[in-house]
Amino acid sequence: MTRSLKLFFIIAVLSSVSIAQTIITVKDADISPGSPYNMTANNIYLLDGFVFVEQGSILNIEAGTVIKGKEVPTTGDNASALIISQGGQIFAEGTANNPIIFTAEADNVNDPDDLTYADKGLWGGVLILGRASVNTTSGTGAIEGIPSTEPRGLYGGGITPNDDENSGIMRYVSIRHGGAEIGSGNEINGLTMGGVGRGTTIEYIEVYANVDDAFEWFGGTVNSRYLAAAFCGDDAFDYDEGWTANNQFWFAIQDPFEGGGRIGEHDGGTVPEDGLPFAIPVIFNATYIGAGSTATPQGDGAEAIIFRDNAGGKYYNSIITEYNGGNGGRILTIEDLASGADSRERLEQGDLVLNSNIWWLFGAGSNINDLIPQEFVRNYITNPANNNQIVNPQINSISRDPDGNLDPRPNSTGPAASGAIAPTDPYFQTTAYYGAFDPNAPLWTNGWTALSATGVTNVKENFSEIIPQEFSLSQNYPNPFNPTTKIVYTVSEPGMVKLSVYNILGQIVENLVSGYKEVGSYEVTFDAIDLPTGVYVYKLEVGSTSISKKMSLIK
């Protein structure tokens, strides 16, 4: 080891003190109107019933904090949920190494095997309500999932909307195992946004194993980047009531058993359907993976994407593949009515655009007439001027099991690796590739998502309840390795733990673990598929103590 590397590893590292986490129950009355409330990573917070952040209140959530929803509230509410009401704000700023996790009361986030994506509906979800434009008659509405008699569940700015309103920041947040039913057919979405303004930041959000939709927008103007919808029971991305926004890098993978909804369910208006503004969000670089073209999921989905109720919307540079719904496996439906407002009109007016997208492998088969029964839609998709392709995008690998084999990046030499069109709006990043993932970069879902933690992608941490007597770090096995190896470490007292991999120059190349851990033994799989041959150092830090070991990657 070089002298510079030795010096690098003897530099003192300040980190959190190892202390047991306190469980703090939070009820609605605990967050006072007009006052701030702070959640910190050294505690676990348990939402008991509907908890509202009201006008003038600010909820601050520290990176690495875990918030759980009580499955059977003591408050008389039908579910536990967090609701940011009009005029309230949330600042939930996690990081890739220290995400903020909303999950079920029963979920041990240190044990990736205690709950699976079949465990849905164990609590409610997160809702944000603002005063931006909504195209209902009144310009307002009562949000889905909350009793309509609750005045703090209203959204929309009425006749004086504020489209630039700031309801806060959500970044690197994972929302897991939600969607509790509060009435017959009335479940809570993972993340619901009603009339939320574009001053709000929504980036790096995962919804995992939710009963209802993963994400749903009711009007508003809030933009988004880096959204992941994994194994939810209904639609992945649902919008209604005139949502207009810019969005990029969306990923969805559906549950092969319960993912019977559509990947995209896009509605324009309710009462009236031709209300203004029209729903015309712009989506660049989505990767939508359905339940599997031969899967037999439950639900009402018959096509991967539907536009109806006068909805517009614009998809560019996206990949839609492996879809089959409970009622069929078509590519696309655009509502075409004999009279009244419909989405065909939006297509003909240029408010509905499908340009430079790749479609492949649907339950309806390979005949274009079966894939797209509507002639006008079929003519549009196959028109060379619209740059759509029905071709294998050559995604690296697709798995819905915790086997590390989900790699939704396109092959670097395949048709989805180049040829994407450039956006003109400066909000969007220009990419050569189709879909949500750069074929030559690590997955942006690594580290902070349940997809990563449970080993569906490439890093899984196994947990043992055998109580260790000391803090230790084992030699990786196998060593040398190519491209994966296992690292085992033990924690003898609860606290903040960090496990990182460095190259020989002392530069960090991967953060494998960063967060609070209970006493126990843990196993992590490290995948170096994107790294060159060489000697690497992995370092475990607990409190003020650290251990480092070397490993060799030989390709």
C-alpha positions as MATLAB code, in Angstrom:
seq = 'MTRSLKLFFIIAVLSSVSIAQTIITVKDADISPGSPYNMTANNIYLLDGFVFVEQGSILNIEAGTVIKGKEVPTTGDNASALIISQGGQIFAEGTANNPIIFTAEADNVNDPDDLTYADKGLWGGVLILGRASVNTTSGTGAIEGIPSTEPRGLYGGGITPNDDENSGIMRYVSIRHGGAEIGSGNEINGLTMGGVGRGTTIEYIEVYANVDDAFEWFGGTVNSRYLAAAFCGDDAFDYDEGWTANNQFWFAIQDPFEGGGRIGEHDGGTVPEDGLPFAIPVIFNATYIGAGSTATPQGDGAEAIIFRDNAGGKYYNSIITEYNGGNGGRILTIEDLASGADSRERLEQGDLVLNSNIWWLFGAGSNINDLIPQEFVRNYITNPANNNQIVNPQINSISRDPDGNLDPRPNSTGPAASGAIAPTDPYFQTTAYYGAFDPNAPLWTNGWTALSATGVTNVKENFSEIIPQEFSLSQNYPNPFNPTTKIVYTVSEPGMVKLSVYNILGQIVENLVSGYKEVGSYEVTFDAIDLPTGVYVYKLEVGSTSISKKMSLIK';
ca = [
       0.000    0.000    0.000;
       1.361    3.436   -0.888;
       2.222    5.996    1.759;
      -0.521    8.327    0.510;
      -3.109    5.561    0.886;
      -1.902    4.779    4.407;
      -2.241    8.436    5.308;
      -5.686    8.485    3.762;
      -6.881    5.720    6.046;
      -5.458    7.143    9.270;
      -7.266   10.434    8.901;
      -9.745   10.707   11.746;
     -13.336   10.274   10.622;
     -16.119   11.965   12.523;
     -19.267    9.861   12.631;
     -22.399    9.343   14.670;
     -22.152    7.951   18.188;
     -23.491    4.389   18.510;
     -26.646    4.679   20.537;
     -29.907    2.778   20.541;
     -32.733    4.338   18.571;
     -35.778    5.610   20.404;
     -39.220    5.014   18.892;
     -41.220    8.240   18.957;
     -44.944    7.983   18.261;
     -46.298   10.941   16.286;
     -49.999   11.773   16.326;
     -51.785   14.588   14.553;
     -51.740   16.874   17.595;
     -47.965   16.562   17.945;
     -47.279   18.824   14.946;
     -48.672   22.218   15.884;
     -50.030   24.568   13.199;
     -47.473   27.250   12.360;
     -44.586   25.472   14.098;
     -41.615   23.410   12.866;
     -41.214   19.718   13.715;
     -37.857   17.985   13.346;
     -37.235   14.278   12.772;
     -33.662   13.037   13.267;
     -31.871    9.846   12.249;
     -31.105    8.728   15.807;
     -34.823    8.014   16.344;
     -37.504    5.951   14.611;
     -40.816    7.790   14.162;
     -44.134    5.929   14.243;
     -47.073    7.708   12.605;
     -50.269    6.908   14.498;
     -53.250    7.766   12.288;
     -53.483   10.692    9.871;
     -50.761   13.209   10.705;
     -51.210   16.626    9.067;
     -48.551   19.292    8.537;
     -50.802   22.334    8.394;
     -50.603   25.917    7.139;
     -47.346   27.519    8.300;
     -45.879   24.282    9.694;
     -42.570   22.872    8.464;
     -41.567   19.227    8.791;
     -37.791   18.758    8.632;
     -36.541   15.179    8.198;
     -32.841   14.430    8.552;
     -31.071   12.159    6.066;
     -31.090    8.552    7.251;
     -34.329    8.860    9.235;
     -36.851    5.996    9.279;
     -40.559    6.853    9.607;
     -43.041    4.018   10.052;
     -46.823    3.937    9.778;
     -48.800    2.188   12.497;
     -50.835   -0.598   10.915;
     -53.763   -0.299   13.365;
     -53.967    3.317   14.541;
     -55.120    4.098   18.071;
     -56.688    7.353   16.849;
     -59.773    5.930   15.140;
     -58.395    6.718   11.677;
     -58.580    3.939    9.105;
     -54.874    4.176    8.326;
     -51.673    5.991    9.215;
     -50.402    8.535    6.707;
     -48.441   11.769    6.453;
     -50.315   14.653    4.821;
     -48.652   17.950    3.950;
     -51.680   20.241    3.815;
     -52.005   23.467    1.866;
     -49.500   25.977    3.220;
     -47.460   23.332    5.028;
     -43.994   22.257    3.923;
     -41.804   19.160    4.066;
     -38.026   19.164    3.794;
     -37.036   15.509    3.493;
     -33.554   15.615    2.019;
     -31.908   12.223    2.115;
     -28.809   11.179    0.215;
     -27.882    8.132   -1.854;
     -26.026    6.792    1.182;
     -28.526    7.969    3.805;
     -32.027    7.786    2.345;
     -35.160    8.710    4.233;
     -37.403    5.648    4.493;
     -41.171    5.634    5.029;
     -42.317    2.095    5.722;
     -44.582   -0.232    7.683;
     -44.512   -0.673   11.444;
     -43.507   -4.328   10.969;
     -40.567   -3.581    8.685;
     -37.059   -4.083   10.057;
     -35.144   -1.997    7.536;
     -31.911   -3.721    8.588;
     -33.259   -7.111    7.466;
     -33.976   -7.186    3.717;
     -35.788  -10.521    3.989;
     -38.403   -9.780    6.666;
     -40.938   -8.299    4.209;
     -41.290   -8.905    0.476;
     -43.104   -7.002   -2.242;
     -46.140   -9.192   -1.530;
     -46.485   -7.290    1.765;
     -48.642   -4.377    0.701;
     -51.181   -2.111    2.390;
     -49.556   -2.176    5.837;
     -49.953    1.604    6.286;
     -51.075    4.571    4.217;
     -48.597    6.760    2.356;
     -47.390   10.328    1.834;
     -49.611   13.089    0.444;
     -48.681   16.660   -0.520;
     -51.439   19.203   -1.140;
     -50.958   22.643   -2.644;
     -52.665   25.610   -4.261;
     -51.575   25.256   -7.885;
     -53.972   24.952  -10.836;
     -56.518   22.133  -10.990;
     -58.994   21.842  -13.882;
     -62.103   20.978  -11.867;
     -65.056   23.365  -12.021;
     -64.089   24.969   -8.706;
     -60.336   24.633   -9.189;
     -60.197   22.591   -5.982;
     -60.827   19.051   -4.807;
     -60.816   16.676   -1.837;
     -57.823   14.381   -2.112;
     -58.226   10.667   -2.750;
     -57.394    8.490    0.245;
     -58.493   10.973    2.927;
     -62.111   11.255    4.134;
     -63.867   13.968    2.114;
     -65.135   15.536    5.340;
     -61.574   16.500    6.359;
     -60.968   20.180    5.392;
     -57.200   19.717    5.620;
     -57.469   17.248    2.740;
     -58.376   19.921    0.177;
     -56.099   20.851   -2.729;
     -56.029   23.326   -5.608;
     -55.905   27.104   -5.718;
     -59.442   27.777   -6.950;
     -59.768   30.944   -8.996;
     -56.407   32.304   -7.751;
     -53.946   29.406   -8.088;
     -50.257   29.725   -7.261;
     -48.450   27.578   -9.820;
     -45.043   28.513   -8.372;
     -45.922   27.467   -4.823;
     -43.199   25.686   -2.840;
     -44.371   22.808   -0.646;
     -40.790   21.806    0.162;
     -38.224   19.241   -0.976;
     -38.333   15.459   -1.183;
     -35.091   13.891   -2.347;
     -33.736   10.357   -1.872;
     -36.888    9.066   -0.199;
     -38.145    5.461   -0.313;
     -41.846    4.823    0.457;
     -42.516    1.133    1.136;
     -45.389   -1.315    1.813;
     -48.191    1.283    1.834;
     -51.597    1.734    0.255;
     -53.914    0.918    3.155;
     -57.614    0.846    2.268;
     -59.730    3.463    4.036;
     -62.973    2.406    2.358;
     -64.208    0.014   -0.298;
     -61.947    0.509   -3.305;
     -60.375    3.613   -1.754;
     -56.690    3.046   -1.108;
     -53.903    5.542   -0.521;
     -51.244    5.977   -3.203;
     -47.562    5.772   -2.354;
     -46.949    9.452   -3.106;
     -50.000   11.568   -3.881;
     -49.628   15.149   -5.106;
     -52.713   17.345   -5.305;
     -52.339   20.824   -6.780;
     -48.624   20.946   -5.957;
     -46.673   23.878   -7.395;
     -43.489   23.867   -9.438;
     -41.525   25.488   -6.610;
     -41.571   22.063   -4.928;
     -38.682   19.631   -5.534;
     -39.471   15.947   -6.187;
     -36.344   13.947   -7.058;
     -35.040   10.447   -6.354;
     -38.250    8.979   -4.950;
     -39.082    5.276   -4.841;
     -42.491    3.747   -4.144;
     -42.161    0.034   -3.408;
     -44.904   -2.565   -2.853;
     -47.878   -0.201   -2.627;
     -51.430   -1.563   -2.974;
     -52.677    1.286   -5.153;
     -50.807    3.560   -7.560;
     -47.173    4.356   -6.911;
     -47.373    8.034   -7.942;
     -50.492   10.063   -8.679;
     -50.862   13.722   -9.541;
     -54.154   15.620   -9.294;
     -53.517   18.793  -11.245;
     -50.638   21.031  -10.265;
     -47.375   21.997  -11.903;
     -44.712   20.159   -9.878;
     -41.807   18.746  -11.907;
     -39.964   15.511  -11.138;
     -36.781   13.571  -11.824;
     -35.598   10.074  -10.947;
     -38.801    8.337   -9.864;
     -38.987    4.565   -9.337;
     -42.217    2.564   -9.019;
     -41.579   -1.053   -8.031;
     -44.052   -3.929   -7.627;
     -47.166   -1.886   -6.887;
     -50.674   -3.314   -7.125;
     -52.144   -0.758   -9.519;
     -50.750    1.888  -11.875;
     -47.163    3.073  -11.678;
     -47.717    6.657  -12.888;
     -51.221    8.135  -12.826;
     -52.207   11.725  -13.513;
     -55.521   13.565  -13.527;
     -57.138   17.000  -13.501;
     -54.805   19.052  -15.648;
     -51.305   18.252  -14.414;
     -48.692   20.117  -16.480;
     -45.011   19.584  -15.673;
     -41.579   18.500  -16.879;
     -40.348   15.036  -15.911;
     -37.301   12.923  -16.684;
     -35.873    9.537  -15.706;
     -38.875    7.493  -14.614;
     -38.579    3.774  -13.931;
     -41.306    1.198  -13.308;
     -41.301   -2.560  -12.856;
     -44.562   -4.357  -12.130;
     -45.514   -7.174   -9.782;
     -46.117  -10.337  -11.859;
     -48.970  -11.382   -9.569;
     -50.719   -8.207   -8.411;
     -49.454   -5.612  -10.885;
     -52.567   -5.744  -13.028;
     -52.934   -2.008  -13.466;
     -51.444    0.031  -16.250;
     -47.959    1.439  -16.115;
     -49.271    4.812  -17.231;
     -52.903    5.781  -16.568;
     -53.350    9.289  -17.899;
     -56.609   11.182  -17.399;
     -57.310   14.756  -18.386;
     -60.251   15.961  -16.339;
     -63.175   14.769  -14.283;
     -65.835   17.454  -13.941;
     -65.657   18.821  -16.588;
     -63.465   16.651  -18.820;
     -62.643   19.642  -21.029;
     -61.631   21.886  -18.134;
     -58.519   24.041  -18.357;
     -55.627   23.632  -18.106;
     -55.394   20.451  -20.157;
     -53.185   17.714  -18.744;
     -50.013   17.937  -20.846;
     -47.000   16.749  -18.837;
     -43.763   16.112  -20.697;
     -41.847   12.903  -19.931;
     -38.345   12.204  -21.214;
     -36.423    8.969  -20.601;
     -38.854    6.559  -18.992;
     -38.196    2.832  -18.690;
     -41.404    0.884  -18.124;
     -41.123   -2.862  -17.469;
     -44.449   -4.604  -16.998;
     -45.296   -7.764  -15.111;
     -43.954   -9.902  -17.966;
     -45.524  -10.551  -21.353;
     -46.699  -14.006  -20.237;
     -47.646  -13.039  -16.679;
     -51.250  -13.360  -15.510;
     -51.631  -10.501  -13.035;
     -54.846   -9.364  -11.418;
     -56.446   -5.996  -12.083;
     -58.123   -4.038  -14.848;
     -55.187   -3.115  -17.061;
     -55.457   -3.954  -20.753;
     -52.713   -1.732  -22.156;
     -49.379   -0.407  -20.917;
     -50.481    3.222  -21.302;
     -53.927    4.762  -21.647;
     -54.869    8.366  -22.430;
     -58.493    9.274  -21.716;
     -60.821   12.000  -20.460;
     -59.220   14.577  -22.770;
     -55.711   13.887  -21.440;
     -52.658   14.937  -23.363;
     -49.054   14.208  -22.496;
     -45.754   13.855  -24.309;
     -43.373   10.880  -24.146;
     -39.898   11.016  -25.643;
     -36.856    8.700  -25.599;
     -38.619    6.028  -23.554;
     -38.668    2.219  -23.385;
     -41.917    0.328  -22.748;
     -41.610   -3.455  -22.555;
     -42.816   -6.775  -21.080;
     -46.389   -5.676  -20.385;
     -49.416   -7.872  -19.814;
     -52.424   -6.749  -17.790;
     -55.346   -8.454  -16.173;
     -57.475   -7.717  -19.254;
     -54.917   -7.859  -22.021;
     -51.473   -6.820  -23.113;
     -51.799   -4.084  -25.713;
     -49.320   -1.269  -26.226;
     -51.553    1.756  -26.021;
     -55.110    3.084  -26.005;
     -56.160    6.659  -26.823;
     -59.794    7.393  -25.974;
     -61.886    8.082  -29.081;
     -65.502    9.056  -28.375;
     -68.330    9.626  -30.821;
     -68.973   12.998  -29.178;
     -67.518   15.142  -26.432;
     -63.954   15.774  -25.300;
     -61.529   12.894  -25.767;
     -57.801   12.260  -25.973;
     -57.864   11.716  -29.731;
     -58.553   15.429  -29.985;
     -55.455   16.120  -27.892;
     -53.415   13.938  -30.278;
     -54.731   15.796  -33.302;
     -54.048   19.166  -31.659;
     -50.442   18.244  -30.815;
     -51.013   18.055  -27.053;
     -50.431   14.283  -27.067;
     -47.062   13.256  -28.515;
     -45.282    9.884  -28.650;
     -41.934   10.476  -30.298;
     -38.706    8.467  -30.330;
     -39.828    5.602  -28.102;
     -39.099    1.865  -28.164;
     -41.929   -0.661  -27.657;
     -41.272   -4.376  -27.226;
     -42.729   -7.656  -25.969;
     -46.410   -7.383  -25.036;
     -48.966   -9.985  -24.043;
     -51.058   -9.247  -27.132;
     -48.414  -10.909  -29.300;
     -46.427   -9.667  -32.270;
     -49.153   -8.711  -34.751;
     -49.345   -4.927  -34.959;
     -53.150   -5.038  -35.288;
     -53.387   -6.894  -31.985;
     -50.805   -4.710  -30.276;
     -52.547   -1.493  -31.369;
     -56.168   -2.222  -32.389;
     -57.073    1.447  -32.989;
     -56.204    2.277  -36.592;
     -55.485    5.972  -36.010;
     -53.120    5.118  -33.136;
     -51.452    2.384  -35.182;
     -50.890    4.797  -38.058;
     -49.415    7.346  -35.670;
     -47.015    4.931  -33.961;
     -45.800    3.409  -37.241;
     -45.395    6.775  -38.999;
     -41.617    7.138  -39.586;
     -41.849   10.848  -38.813;
     -42.592   10.005  -35.170;
     -39.438    7.875  -34.750;
     -41.098    5.083  -32.770;
     -39.610    1.592  -32.994;
     -41.027   -1.842  -32.237;
     -37.700   -3.503  -31.589;
     -35.882   -5.290  -28.771;
     -34.223   -2.527  -26.684;
     -31.740   -5.123  -25.369;
     -32.111   -4.333  -21.688;
     -29.220   -6.051  -19.910;
     -31.344   -8.315  -17.702;
     -34.828   -8.369  -16.183;
     -35.677  -10.110  -12.924;
     -38.351   -9.615  -10.306;
     -36.628  -11.837   -7.735;
     -34.007  -10.947   -5.095;
     -31.244  -12.494   -7.187;
     -29.331   -9.402   -8.239;
     -30.307   -9.882  -11.870;
     -32.390   -6.778  -12.530;
     -30.234   -4.489  -14.634;
     -32.569   -2.179  -16.582;
     -29.761   -0.415  -18.416;
     -29.764   -0.910  -22.184;
     -26.887   -2.837  -23.688;
     -24.219   -0.345  -24.716;
     -24.235   -1.663  -28.295;
     -28.003   -2.120  -28.623;
     -30.619    0.068  -30.324;
     -31.507    1.920  -27.103;
     -27.940    3.053  -26.414;
     -27.970    5.835  -28.993;
     -30.203    7.828  -31.285;
     -32.390    9.638  -28.743;
     -33.601   13.103  -29.679;
     -32.438   16.224  -27.850;
     -34.935   18.181  -25.732;
     -35.263   21.915  -26.232;
     -36.351   22.863  -22.695;
     -33.310   23.522  -20.433;
     -34.988   21.594  -17.599;
     -34.109   18.347  -19.363;
     -30.729   16.660  -19.649;
     -29.713   15.694  -23.159;
     -28.969   11.973  -23.503;
     -27.946    9.815  -26.414;
     -29.717    6.812  -24.882;
     -33.358    5.799  -24.535;
     -34.856    5.014  -21.149;
     -34.145    5.983  -17.566;
     -30.626    4.586  -17.245;
     -27.298    5.427  -18.827;
     -25.854    2.205  -20.297;
     -22.361    3.228  -19.164;
     -23.065    4.468  -15.635;
     -24.149    2.811  -12.365;
     -27.875    2.542  -11.702;
     -29.173    5.677   -9.998;
     -31.341    3.357   -7.872;
     -28.292    1.821   -6.174;
     -27.929    2.157   -2.420;
     -31.056    4.068   -1.406;
     -33.957    2.008   -2.782;
     -35.721   -1.132   -1.591;
     -34.892   -2.573   -5.018;
     -31.253   -2.307   -4.037;
     -31.595   -3.260   -0.362;
     -33.568   -6.434   -1.114;
     -31.136   -7.569   -3.788;
     -33.405   -7.289   -6.820;
     -30.662   -5.206   -8.419;
     -27.042   -5.860   -7.510;
     -26.429   -5.129   -3.835;
     -28.133   -7.168   -1.139;
     -27.367   -7.096    2.555;
     -28.206  -10.297    4.428;
     -28.838  -10.109    8.166;
     -28.224  -12.625   10.948;
     -29.737  -12.302   14.429;
     -26.825  -14.165   16.036;
     -25.448  -11.662   18.533;
     -21.755  -10.991   17.851;
     -19.336  -10.278   20.677;
     -17.196   -7.816   18.783;
     -17.088   -5.448   15.873;
     -15.423   -7.246   12.925;
     -14.868   -7.253    9.178;
     -14.171  -10.510    7.334;
     -12.066  -11.014    4.238;
     -14.223  -10.920    1.149;
     -15.006  -14.188   -0.610;
     -14.097  -15.093   -3.264;
     -10.861  -13.169   -3.504;
      -9.684  -12.519   -6.175;
     -13.138  -12.057   -7.714;
     -14.902  -11.184  -10.957;
     -17.268   -9.371  -10.865;
     -19.040  -10.073   -7.534;
     -17.833  -10.898   -4.050;
     -19.349  -11.132   -0.583;
     -18.313   -9.076    2.443;
     -19.389  -10.041    5.973;
     -19.229   -7.683    8.947;
     -20.544   -7.757   12.506;
     -21.873   -5.027   14.760;
     -21.663   -5.622   18.509;
     -23.713   -2.595   19.535;
     -26.335   -0.580   17.644;
     -25.221    2.531   15.840;
     -24.382    4.240   12.581;
     -22.383    2.027   10.206;
     -20.586    2.850    6.975;
     -19.028    0.355    4.546;
     -17.271    1.822    1.515;
     -14.987    0.654   -1.281;
     -11.972    2.702   -2.418;
      -9.543    2.397   -5.287;
      -5.791    2.349   -4.699;
      -5.660    6.145   -4.925;
      -8.017    6.442   -1.987;
     -10.960    7.565   -4.116;
     -14.343    6.192   -3.128;
     -15.906    4.011   -5.836;
     -18.975    2.623   -4.029;
     -20.866    3.174   -0.789;
     -22.270   -0.229    0.158;
     -23.765    0.591    3.564;
     -24.508    3.869    5.294;
     -27.052    3.994    8.076;
     -28.165    2.778   11.462;
     -27.679   -0.936   12.176;
     -28.840   -3.124   15.022;
     -26.562   -5.668   16.687;
     -25.971   -8.568   14.299;
     -23.980  -10.038   11.436;
     -24.487   -8.705    7.915;
     -23.512   -9.905    4.459;
     -23.209   -7.567    1.482;
     -22.706   -8.523   -2.154;
     -20.413   -6.121   -3.999;
     -20.741   -5.981   -7.787;
     -17.713   -4.496   -9.571;
     -18.982   -5.057  -13.088;
     -18.277   -1.424  -14.026;
     -14.809   -1.252  -12.430;
     -11.423   -2.122  -13.981;
      -9.031   -4.811  -12.801;
      -7.074   -3.742   -9.739;
      -6.625   -3.759   -5.983;
      -9.422   -2.180   -3.958;
      -9.823   -1.426   -0.269;
     -13.076   -1.832    1.625;
     -13.453    0.032    4.892;
     -15.959   -0.442    7.717;
     -16.612    2.440   10.124;
     -18.615    2.207   13.338;
     -18.440    5.244   15.574;
     -14.776    6.235   15.911;
     -13.518    2.744   14.995;
     -12.640    1.556   11.499;
     -11.269   -1.587    9.848;
      -9.916   -1.853    6.302;
      -9.091   -4.825    4.076;
      -7.818   -5.258    0.530;
      -9.409   -7.260   -2.278;
      -8.398   -7.994   -5.862;
     -10.598   -7.679   -8.929;
      -9.242   -9.658  -11.876;
     -11.076   -9.524  -15.206;
];
